[in-house]
Amino acid sequence: MNEQNKSSSATLIDIAMPFIAVILGLAFCYFAAPVIVPVIIGISLAYVFYPAVKFLKKLKIPHLAALFIVTIITLVLFAGMSLVIYYQGMEFIKTIPTLKAELESFLIENFSKFRETVNNIFPDLIPQGEGRRLVENTLQNLDYQRVGEIVFRGLGSVFAFFGNVILISIIAFFLIMEADVFKRNLTLAFGEENQVITGQIMTEINRQISSYFALKFIITVGLAIVYTAGLLLMRIDYAYIWGPLAAVITLIPIIGAYAGGIPPMIVAVIQYDSAIWFLWVSLFFLVVQFIESYIISPKVFGDQANLNLTTVIVSTILWGWMWGIIGIILAVPMTAAIKVICSHIEPLHPIARILEGRIKF
């Protein structure tokens, strides 16, 4: 009887320990976020940089020189893009009062048409002037000065974050420069008896994450160019803001692909004073997103990660809660890396089984 109790206790401990380890790890990630997040972003940037560095090395450019070239080009491009977005953002803030007036006029006019249509079917259902009162009360309750301050603060916080881009670039620089040393030391850190499994874990993570970041970066830049060009052709105001913004939002799993087009749709309706432009802009975004999601990404990524949809949703919420927008963007690769680790360590196999499924990046 005692042996049975001991066996049951041992089994419960074996089951509980992996989950306790994960909970402790997540708690550490949450409380150490100010230190961990820049390092994680640096690692992510290193994965983005590495293919370009590798390409330059094939051209007989020394390793260190290739690193310098890639880092400098990235910083220059980022600075130029940031200036364009910043000045467009400032212009957008100045036009908020005008946009408010145009939006109010558009809503009142269209609500009046809607009221007439409804009252033709159901007489006197909507009282005269109800639409104007509803629109005016709603818009008056919005503090547009406050909206401007929030947008400005949002731009400021974004640029304050990217003000750390030099620090993050330095982290990425040294990670690539000492990649072989870091890999060897990490393998040795877990003991000679675990060298093989540690090497397997690192190889598998590198295979999945490196291709994910490099290809995702290329696709995001491509989407930013296509979105911006399309909005410019449609003469939508502030296209240099909405194009890159929509492309970055697509990095958010599941909802990002559809949320990025909402701001330019609203601006198009106000700008042209016609609901048909909402349809044109939404159709443009849907076509581009369909091509990217169902044609380009499946061919480029394939089955890079073996994660189920529930895992992606829950991990996005969890990492977003811990690290904010950065956590949301990095949720899929971070969870994929955790699954790889769990699948190679026997006590953690239950967690790998829970996470795995079939979903494409």
Contacts in CASP RR format, 6 or more apart in sequence:
PFRMAT RR
TARGET T0000
AUTHOR 0000-0000-0000
METHOD contacts of the structure
MODEL  1
MNEQNKSSSATLIDIAMPFIAVILGLAFCYFAAPVIVPVIIGISLAYVFY
PAVKFLKKLKIPHLAALFIVTIITLVLFAGMSLVIYYQGMEFIKTIPTLK
AELESFLIENFSKFRETVNNIFPDLIPQGEGRRLVENTLQNLDYQRVGEI
VFRGLGSVFAFFGNVILISIIAFFLIMEADVFKRNLTLAFGEENQVITGQ
IMTEINRQISSYFALKFIITVGLAIVYTAGLLLMRIDYAYIWGPLAAVIT
LIPIIGAYAGGIPPMIVAVIQYDSAIWFLWVSLFFLVVQFIESYIISPKV
FGDQANLNLTTVIVSTILWGWMWGIIGIILAVPMTAAIKVICSHIEPLHP
IARILEGRIKF
14 347 0 8 1.000
15 350 0 8 1.000
17 347 0 8 1.000
18 342 0 8 1.000
18 347 0 8 1.000
18 348 0 8 1.000
18 350 0 8 1.000
18 351 0 8 1.000
19 351 0 8 1.000
21 348 0 8 1.000
22 338 0 8 1.000
22 351 0 8 1.000
26 318 0 8 1.000
26 322 0 8 1.000
29 36 0 8 1.000
29 322 0 8 1.000
29 323 0 8 1.000
30 322 0 8 1.000
33 322 0 8 1.000
33 323 0 8 1.000
37 323 0 8 1.000
37 326 0 8 1.000
38 164 0 8 1.000
38 167 0 8 1.000
38 168 0 8 1.000
38 171 0 8 1.000
39 171 0 8 1.000
40 326 0 8 1.000
40 330 0 8 1.000
40 334 0 8 1.000
41 168 0 8 1.000
41 171 0 8 1.000
41 326 0 8 1.000
42 168 0 8 1.000
42 169 0 8 1.000
42 171 0 8 1.000
42 172 0 8 1.000
42 175 0 8 1.000
43 171 0 8 1.000
43 172 0 8 1.000
43 175 0 8 1.000
44 213 0 8 1.000
44 330 0 8 1.000
44 333 0 8 1.000
45 168 0 8 1.000
45 169 0 8 1.000
45 171 0 8 1.000
45 172 0 8 1.000
46 171 0 8 1.000
46 172 0 8 1.000
46 175 0 8 1.000
46 176 0 8 1.000
46 179 0 8 1.000
47 209 0 8 1.000
47 210 0 8 1.000
47 212 0 8 1.000
47 213 0 8 1.000
47 214 0 8 1.000
48 172 0 8 1.000
48 213 0 8 1.000
48 214 0 8 1.000
48 217 0 8 1.000
49 67 0 8 1.000
49 70 0 8 1.000
49 71 0 8 1.000
49 74 0 8 1.000
49 172 0 8 1.000
49 176 0 8 1.000
50 176 0 8 1.000
50 179 0 8 1.000
50 210 0 8 1.000
50 214 0 8 1.000
51 210 0 8 1.000
51 214 0 8 1.000
52 66 0 8 1.000
52 70 0 8 1.000
53 63 0 8 1.000
53 66 0 8 1.000
53 67 0 8 1.000
53 70 0 8 1.000
53 176 0 8 1.000
56 65 0 8 1.000
56 66 0 8 1.000
56 69 0 8 1.000
56 70 0 8 1.000
57 63 0 8 1.000
57 66 0 8 1.000
61 69 0 8 1.000
63 177 0 8 1.000
64 177 0 8 1.000
67 173 0 8 1.000
67 176 0 8 1.000
67 177 0 8 1.000
71 169 0 8 1.000
71 172 0 8 1.000
71 173 0 8 1.000
74 169 0 8 1.000
75 165 0 8 1.000
75 166 0 8 1.000
75 169 0 8 1.000
78 162 0 8 1.000
78 165 0 8 1.000
81 244 0 8 1.000
82 159 0 8 1.000
82 162 0 8 1.000
84 240 0 8 1.000
85 240 0 8 1.000
85 241 0 8 1.000
85 244 0 8 1.000
86 155 0 8 1.000
86 159 0 8 1.000
88 238 0 8 1.000
88 240 0 8 1.000
88 241 0 8 1.000
89 151 0 8 1.000
89 155 0 8 1.000
89 238 0 8 1.000
89 241 0 8 1.000
91 238 0 8 1.000
92 151 0 8 1.000
92 237 0 8 1.000
92 238 0 8 1.000
92 241 0 8 1.000
93 148 0 8 1.000
93 151 0 8 1.000
93 152 0 8 1.000
95 237 0 8 1.000
96 144 0 8 1.000
96 147 0 8 1.000
96 148 0 8 1.000
96 151 0 8 1.000
97 144 0 8 1.000
99 267 0 8 1.000
99 270 0 8 1.000
100 139 0 8 1.000
100 142 0 8 1.000
100 144 0 8 1.000
102 270 0 8 1.000
102 271 0 8 1.000
102 273 0 8 1.000
103 139 0 8 1.000
103 270 0 8 1.000
104 135 0 8 1.000
104 136 0 8 1.000
104 139 0 8 1.000
105 273 0 8 1.000
106 269 0 8 1.000
106 270 0 8 1.000
106 273 0 8 1.000
107 135 0 8 1.000
107 139 0 8 1.000
108 131 0 8 1.000
108 132 0 8 1.000
108 135 0 8 1.000
108 136 0 8 1.000
110 275 0 8 1.000
111 131 0 8 1.000
111 132 0 8 1.000
111 134 0 8 1.000
111 135 0 8 1.000
112 129 0 8 1.000
112 131 0 8 1.000
112 132 0 8 1.000
115 126 0 8 1.000
115 129 0 8 1.000
115 130 0 8 1.000
115 131 0 8 1.000
118 125 0 8 1.000
118 126 0 8 1.000
119 125 0 8 1.000
119 126 0 8 1.000
175 182 0 8 1.000
183 199 0 8 1.000
183 202 0 8 1.000
186 198 0 8 1.000
186 202 0 8 1.000
187 195 0 8 1.000
187 198 0 8 1.000
187 199 0 8 1.000
187 202 0 8 1.000
188 195 0 8 1.000
190 198 0 8 1.000
197 344 0 8 1.000
197 345 0 8 1.000
200 344 0 8 1.000
201 340 0 8 1.000
201 341 0 8 1.000
201 344 0 8 1.000
204 340 0 8 1.000
204 344 0 8 1.000
205 337 0 8 1.000
205 340 0 8 1.000
205 341 0 8 1.000
208 304 0 8 1.000
208 305 0 8 1.000
208 333 0 8 1.000
208 336 0 8 1.000
208 337 0 8 1.000
208 340 0 8 1.000
209 333 0 8 1.000
209 336 0 8 1.000
209 337 0 8 1.000
211 301 0 8 1.000
211 304 0 8 1.000
212 301 0 8 1.000
212 304 0 8 1.000
212 305 0 8 1.000
212 332 0 8 1.000
212 333 0 8 1.000
212 336 0 8 1.000
212 361 0 8 1.000
213 333 0 8 1.000
215 300 0 8 1.000
215 301 0 8 1.000
216 251 0 8 1.000
216 361 0 8 1.000
219 292 0 8 1.000
219 296 0 8 1.000
219 297 0 8 1.000
219 300 0 8 1.000
220 247 0 8 1.000
220 248 0 8 1.000
220 250 0 8 1.000
220 251 0 8 1.000
221 247 0 8 1.000
222 247 0 8 1.000
223 246 0 8 1.000
223 247 0 8 1.000
223 250 0 8 1.000
223 288 0 8 1.000
223 292 0 8 1.000
224 243 0 8 1.000
224 244 0 8 1.000
224 246 0 8 1.000
224 247 0 8 1.000
224 248 0 8 1.000
226 288 0 8 1.000
227 242 0 8 1.000
227 243 0 8 1.000
227 244 0 8 1.000
227 246 0 8 1.000
227 247 0 8 1.000
227 285 0 8 1.000
227 288 0 8 1.000
228 239 0 8 1.000
228 240 0 8 1.000
228 242 0 8 1.000
228 243 0 8 1.000
228 244 0 8 1.000
230 239 0 8 1.000
230 284 0 8 1.000
231 239 0 8 1.000
231 242 0 8 1.000
231 243 0 8 1.000
231 264 0 8 1.000
231 281 0 8 1.000
232 239 0 8 1.000
234 268 0 8 1.000
234 277 0 8 1.000
234 280 0 8 1.000
234 281 0 8 1.000
234 284 0 8 1.000
236 242 0 8 1.000
236 264 0 8 1.000
236 267 0 8 1.000
236 268 0 8 1.000
236 271 0 8 1.000
236 281 0 8 1.000
237 267 0 8 1.000
237 271 0 8 1.000
238 267 0 8 1.000
239 264 0 8 1.000
242 261 0 8 1.000
242 263 0 8 1.000
242 264 0 8 1.000
242 267 0 8 1.000
243 264 0 8 1.000
245 260 0 8 1.000
245 263 0 8 1.000
246 260 0 8 1.000
246 261 0 8 1.000
246 263 0 8 1.000
246 264 0 8 1.000
246 285 0 8 1.000
249 256 0 8 1.000
249 259 0 8 1.000
249 260 0 8 1.000
249 261 0 8 1.000
250 256 0 8 1.000
250 257 0 8 1.000
250 260 0 8 1.000
250 289 0 8 1.000
250 292 0 8 1.000
251 328 0 8 1.000
251 329 0 8 1.000
252 259 0 8 1.000
252 316 0 8 1.000
252 328 0 8 1.000
252 329 0 8 1.000
253 312 0 8 1.000
253 313 0 8 1.000
253 316 0 8 1.000
253 328 0 8 1.000
253 331 0 8 1.000
253 332 0 8 1.000
254 312 0 8 1.000
254 313 0 8 1.000
254 316 0 8 1.000
257 289 0 8 1.000
257 292 0 8 1.000
257 293 0 8 1.000
258 289 0 8 1.000
260 285 0 8 1.000
261 281 0 8 1.000
261 282 0 8 1.000
261 285 0 8 1.000
264 281 0 8 1.000
264 285 0 8 1.000
265 277 0 8 1.000
265 278 0 8 1.000
265 281 0 8 1.000
265 282 0 8 1.000
265 285 0 8 1.000
266 278 0 8 1.000
268 277 0 8 1.000
268 278 0 8 1.000
268 280 0 8 1.000
268 281 0 8 1.000
269 275 0 8 1.000
269 277 0 8 1.000
269 278 0 8 1.000
271 277 0 8 1.000
297 360 0 8 1.000
297 361 0 8 1.000
298 360 0 8 1.000
301 360 0 8 1.000
301 361 0 8 1.000
302 360 0 8 1.000
302 361 0 8 1.000
303 358 0 8 1.000
303 360 0 8 1.000
304 336 0 8 1.000
304 360 0 8 1.000
304 361 0 8 1.000
305 332 0 8 1.000
305 333 0 8 1.000
305 336 0 8 1.000
305 339 0 8 1.000
305 359 0 8 1.000
305 360 0 8 1.000
305 361 0 8 1.000
306 339 0 8 1.000
306 356 0 8 1.000
306 357 0 8 1.000
306 358 0 8 1.000
306 359 0 8 1.000
307 315 0 8 1.000
307 332 0 8 1.000
307 335 0 8 1.000
307 336 0 8 1.000
307 339 0 8 1.000
307 355 0 8 1.000
307 356 0 8 1.000
307 357 0 8 1.000
307 359 0 8 1.000
308 355 0 8 1.000
308 356 0 8 1.000
308 357 0 8 1.000
308 358 0 8 1.000
308 359 0 8 1.000
309 359 0 8 1.000
311 335 0 8 1.000
311 354 0 8 1.000
311 355 0 8 1.000
311 356 0 8 1.000
311 357 0 8 1.000
311 359 0 8 1.000
312 331 0 8 1.000
312 332 0 8 1.000
312 335 0 8 1.000
312 359 0 8 1.000
315 331 0 8 1.000
315 332 0 8 1.000
315 334 0 8 1.000
315 335 0 8 1.000
316 328 0 8 1.000
316 331 0 8 1.000
316 332 0 8 1.000
318 331 0 8 1.000
319 327 0 8 1.000
319 328 0 8 1.000
319 330 0 8 1.000
319 331 0 8 1.000
319 334 0 8 1.000
319 335 0 8 1.000
320 326 0 8 1.000
320 327 0 8 1.000
320 328 0 8 1.000
320 331 0 8 1.000
323 330 0 8 1.000
327 334 0 8 1.000
332 361 0 8 1.000
335 355 0 8 1.000
338 351 0 8 1.000
338 355 0 8 1.000
339 351 0 8 1.000
339 352 0 8 1.000
339 355 0 8 1.000
339 356 0 8 1.000
341 348 0 8 1.000
342 348 0 8 1.000
342 349 0 8 1.000
342 351 0 8 1.000
342 352 0 8 1.000
342 355 0 8 1.000
343 349 0 8 1.000
343 352 0 8 1.000
343 356 0 8 1.000
END
